[in-house]
């Protein structure tokens, strides 16, 4: 999923839009998807790999 997210965030995305897209692409609940996505985005932000607006 990480590579999928990385490819998607090359263009500006909303977190909500990413959660919905991931949940529809993968067999995962919205709650679990949101938790995992937030953790990934926090790691990417901490490593200064993404910009959050």
DSSP file (Angstrom, degrees, kcal/mol; ACC not computed):
  #  RESIDUE AA STRUCTURE BP1 BP2  ACC     N-H-->O    O-->H-N    N-H-->O    O-->H-N    TCO  KAPPA ALPHA  PHI   PSI    X-CA   Y-CA   Z-CA
    1    1 A X     >        0   0    0      0, 0.0     4,-2.7     0, 0.0     5,-0.2   0.000 360.0 360.0 360.0 -32.5    0.0    0.0    0.0
    2    2 A X  H  >  +     0   0    0      1,-0.2     4,-2.7     2,-0.2     5,-0.2   0.905 360.0  46.5 -57.7 -44.5    2.9    2.4    0.7
    3    3 A X  H  > S+     0   0    0      2,-0.2     4,-2.3     1,-0.2    -1,-0.2   0.887 111.3  52.8 -65.9 -38.0    4.0    2.5   -2.9
    4    4 A X  H  > S+     0   0    0      2,-0.2     4,-2.0     1,-0.2    -2,-0.2   0.935 111.9  45.1 -61.7 -46.8    0.4    3.0   -4.0
    5    5 A X  H  X S+     0   0    0     -4,-2.7     4,-2.4     2,-0.2    -2,-0.2   0.929 110.5  54.3 -63.0 -45.5    0.0    5.9   -1.7
    6    6 A X  H  < S+     0   0    0     -4,-2.7    -1,-0.2     1,-0.2    -2,-0.2   0.910 109.7  47.3 -56.4 -44.0    3.4    7.4   -2.7
    7    7 A X  H >< S+     0   0    0     -4,-2.3     3,-0.9     1,-0.2    -1,-0.2   0.892 112.7  49.7 -64.7 -39.3    2.3    7.3   -6.4
    8    8 A X  H >< S+     0   0    0     -4,-2.0     3,-1.0     1,-0.2    -2,-0.2   0.840 105.3  56.6 -69.4 -33.3   -1.0    8.9   -5.6
    9    9 A X  T 3< S+     0   0    0     -4,-2.4    -1,-0.2     1,-0.2    -2,-0.2   0.334  75.6  93.3 -87.9  10.8    0.5   11.8   -3.5
   10   10 A X  T <  S+     0   0    0     -3,-0.9     2,-0.3    -4,-0.2    -1,-0.2   0.747  93.8  44.6 -68.3 -21.3    2.7   13.0   -6.3
   11   11 A X  S <  S-     0   0    0     -3,-1.0     0, 0.0    -4,-0.2     0, 0.0  -0.896 116.9 -81.8-113.6 149.5   -0.2   15.3   -7.0
   12   12 A X        +     0   0    0     -2,-0.3     2,-0.3     1,-0.0    -2,-0.1  -0.244  57.8 175.5 -54.0 135.3   -2.1   17.1   -4.2
   13   13 A X        -     0   0    0     -4,-0.1     2,-0.3    -3,-0.0     3,-0.0  -0.965  29.5-122.4-138.6 152.0   -4.6   14.9   -2.5
   14   14 A X     >  -     0   0    0     -2,-0.3     4,-2.1     1,-0.1     5,-0.1  -0.706  23.4-126.6 -89.9 152.5   -6.9   15.2    0.5
   15   15 A X  H  > S+     0   0    0     -2,-0.3     4,-2.7     1,-0.2     5,-0.2   0.919 111.6  53.1 -63.4 -42.7   -6.5   12.6    3.2
   16   16 A X  H  > S+     0   0    0      1,-0.2     4,-2.2     2,-0.2    -1,-0.2   0.896 108.2  50.0 -59.7 -40.8  -10.2   11.8    3.0
   17   17 A X  H  > S+     0   0    0      2,-0.2     4,-2.2     1,-0.2    -1,-0.2   0.889 110.9  49.4 -65.0 -39.1   -9.9   11.2   -0.7
   18   18 A X  H  X S+     0   0    0     -4,-2.1     4,-2.9     2,-0.2     5,-0.3   0.919 109.3  51.9 -65.2 -43.3   -7.0    8.9   -0.1
   19   19 A X  H  X S+     0   0    0     -4,-2.7     4,-2.6     1,-0.2    -2,-0.2   0.937 112.3  45.8 -58.7 -47.4   -8.8    6.9    2.6
   20   20 A X  H  X S+     0   0    0     -4,-2.2     4,-1.8     1,-0.2    -1,-0.2   0.904 113.9  48.5 -63.9 -41.6  -11.8    6.3    0.3
   21   21 A X  H  X S+     0   0    0     -4,-2.2     4,-1.6     2,-0.2    -2,-0.2   0.912 113.6  46.4 -66.3 -42.2   -9.6    5.4   -2.7
   22   22 A X  H  X S+     0   0    0     -4,-2.9     4,-3.0     1,-0.2    -2,-0.2   0.934 111.3  51.8 -65.3 -45.7   -7.5    2.9   -0.6
   23   23 A X  H  <>S+     0   0    0     -4,-2.6     5,-0.5    -5,-0.3    -1,-0.2   0.841 112.6  45.7 -61.7 -33.3  -10.6    1.4    1.0
   24   24 A X  H  <5S+     0   0    0     -4,-1.8    -1,-0.2    -5,-0.2    -2,-0.2   0.791 117.0  44.8 -79.7 -26.3  -12.1    0.8   -2.4
   25   25 A X  H  <5S+     0   0    0     -4,-1.6     2,-0.3    -5,-0.2    -2,-0.2   0.833 118.5  38.7 -83.5 -35.4   -8.9   -0.6   -3.9
   26   26 A X  T  <5S-     0   0    0     -4,-3.0     2,-1.7    -5,-0.2    -1,-0.0  -0.791  89.0-106.9-118.1 157.8   -8.0   -2.9   -1.0
   27   27 A X  T   5S+     0   0    0     -2,-0.3     2,-0.3    -3,-0.0    -3,-0.1  -0.626  75.5 119.5 -84.1  83.5  -10.0   -5.1    1.3
   28   28 A X      < -     0   0    0     -2,-1.7    -2,-0.1    -5,-0.5     2,-0.1  -0.993  64.3-109.7-148.1 147.1   -9.8   -2.9    4.4
   29   29 A X     >  -     0   0    0     -2,-0.3     4,-2.6     1,-0.1     5,-0.2  -0.404  31.0-117.0 -74.5 157.3  -12.2   -1.1    6.7
   30   30 A X  H  > S+     0   0    0      2,-0.2     4,-2.6     1,-0.2     5,-0.2   0.890 114.9  52.4 -60.3 -39.9  -12.3    2.7    6.6
   31   31 A X  H  > S+     0   0    0      2,-0.2     4,-2.2     1,-0.2    -1,-0.2   0.942 112.9  42.3 -63.6 -48.3  -11.2    2.9   10.2
   32   32 A X  H  > S+     0   0    0      1,-0.2     4,-2.6     2,-0.2     5,-0.2   0.898 114.3  52.7 -65.3 -39.9   -8.1    0.6    9.7
   33   33 A X  H  X S+     0   0    0     -4,-2.6     4,-2.7     1,-0.2     5,-0.2   0.925 109.7  48.4 -60.6 -46.0   -7.3    2.4    6.5
   34   34 A X  H  X S+     0   0    0     -4,-2.6     4,-2.6     2,-0.2     5,-0.2   0.918 112.0  48.9 -63.1 -44.4   -7.4    5.8    8.1
   35   35 A X  H  X S+     0   0    0     -4,-2.2     4,-2.0     2,-0.2    -2,-0.2   0.938 115.1  43.7 -60.6 -48.4   -5.2    4.6   11.0
   36   36 A X  H  X S+     0   0    0     -4,-2.6     4,-2.3     2,-0.2    -2,-0.2   0.892 114.2  50.1 -66.6 -40.1   -2.6    3.1    8.7
   37   37 A X  H  X S+     0   0    0     -4,-2.7     4,-2.9    -5,-0.2     5,-0.2   0.923 109.6  50.5 -65.7 -43.7   -2.6    6.0    6.3
   38   38 A X  H  X S+     0   0    0     -4,-2.6     4,-2.5    -5,-0.2    -1,-0.2   0.912 110.6  50.2 -60.0 -42.3   -2.2    8.6    9.1
   39   39 A X  H  X S+     0   0    0     -4,-2.0     4,-2.0    -5,-0.2    -1,-0.2   0.925 112.8  46.4 -62.2 -44.5    0.8    6.6   10.4
   40   40 A X  H  X S+     0   0    0     -4,-2.3     4,-2.5     1,-0.2    -2,-0.2   0.929 113.3  48.2 -63.4 -46.3    2.4    6.4    7.0
   41   41 A X  H  X S+     0   0    0     -4,-2.9     4,-2.5     1,-0.2    -1,-0.2   0.874 109.8  52.8 -64.8 -36.9    1.8   10.1    6.3
   42   42 A X  H  X S+     0   0    0     -4,-2.5     4,-2.6    -5,-0.2    -1,-0.2   0.913 110.3  48.2 -63.5 -42.2    3.3   11.0    9.7
   43   43 A X  H  X S+     0   0    0     -4,-2.0     4,-1.7     2,-0.2    -2,-0.2   0.917 112.9  47.6 -63.5 -43.6    6.4    9.0    8.9
   44   44 A X  H  <>S+     0   0    0     -4,-2.5     5,-3.0     2,-0.2     6,-0.7   0.887 113.6  48.0 -65.3 -38.9    6.8   10.6    5.5
   45   45 A X  H ><5S+     0   0    0     -4,-2.5     3,-1.7     3,-0.2    -2,-0.2   0.914 109.3  52.4 -67.3 -43.4    6.2   14.1    7.0
   46   46 A X  H 3<5S+     0   0    0     -4,-2.6    -1,-0.2     1,-0.3    -2,-0.2   0.841 109.7  49.7 -61.3 -33.4    8.8   13.4    9.8
   47   47 A X  T 3<5S-     0   0    0     -4,-1.7    -1,-0.3    -5,-0.2    -2,-0.2   0.376 115.5-120.3 -85.1   4.1   11.3   12.4    7.1
   48   48 A X  T < 5S+     0   0    0     -3,-1.7    -3,-0.2    -5,-0.1    -2,-0.1   0.833  77.9 125.4  58.7  36.7   10.5   15.7    5.3
   49   49 A X      < +     0   0    0     -5,-3.0     2,-0.3    -6,-0.1    -4,-0.2   0.615  68.5  36.2 -96.1 -16.8    9.4   13.7    2.2
   50   50 A X        -     0   0    0     -6,-0.7     2,-0.4    -9,-0.1    -2,-0.1  -0.922  69.8-136.5-133.6 161.0    5.9   15.3    2.0
   51   51 A X        -     0   0    0     -2,-0.3     2,-0.5    -3,-0.1    -6,-0.0  -0.965  16.7-151.3-116.0 132.0    4.4   18.7    2.6
   52   52 A X              0   0    0     -2,-0.4    -2,-0.0     1,-0.1     0, 0.0  -0.906 360.0 360.0-108.5 128.4    1.1   19.0    4.4
   53   53 A X              0   0    0     -2,-0.5    -1,-0.1     0, 0.0    -2,-0.0   0.353 360.0 360.0-118.5 360.0   -1.2   21.9    3.6
